Amino acid sequence: MLSGFDFQTIVNALPYLFLTGMTFTLTLTLFATIGGMIFGTLLAVMRSSDNRILSGIAGGYVNLLRSLPLVLVIFWFYFLVPFLAQWLTGSSSPVRVDPFWSSVITFTLFEACYFCEIVRSGIQSLPRGQTLAASALGMTDRQALIYVILPQALRNMLPLILTQTIILFQDTSLVYVLSITDFLGAAAKIAQRDGRLLEMYVFAAFVYFVISLIASQAVKRLQKRVAIIR
């Protein structure tokens, strides 16, 4: 099998794979993680609120998005939002959505649901006495959340956040269905151009495996250090 394996094809493709494909994948992962964490934290605060309306809205959003396949959300946003924007703006034609920002917004909205549950579990893991102590010091609920609750909860949920980021990194390969040149998309283009499907797809799988394995091991080491601090 390996006798016909052309390693030179992989070597020649490395600049394009990493400078174009992997750069897009890592940039999308970074933007979606930051956006997902911000929006997810807001959703977590809403879900933890005593206000039933806020809690219901956040809960409905999280349950809805988590029940949908990610690839469906990607297709929906990329193909349907231009027509929705056309209707809202009164434009004569569908409003073009940049593929990169379309991907960032889609992954942010989708991953926020999972970050929401991580943040909410981190908040709930803290003793009730922390909130009461903050109130005794004269802090408002917002001040207690920002200065007391979230900083402590972050330590508890950091390994889960990083694990979800690894999953997000793997999921970014789904933008390939939109013909976007992420790492997998770059590998697919070279495979089809040179007729070397085996080499490129095996190499792409190897790269995803190595990066995910190294990141997972780093998360395990971090989890042990956090446990020692406790």
Secondary structure as UniProt FT lines:
FT   HELIX           2..4
FT   HELIX           7..15
FT   HELIX           16..22
FT   HELIX           23..47
FT   HELIX           52..66
FT   HELIX           70..89
FT   HELIX           99..124
FT   HELIX           128..136
FT   TURN            137..138
FT   HELIX           141..144
FT   HELIX           145..149
FT   HELIX           150..171
FT   HELIX           172..178
FT   HELIX           183..194
FT   HELIX           197..229
//
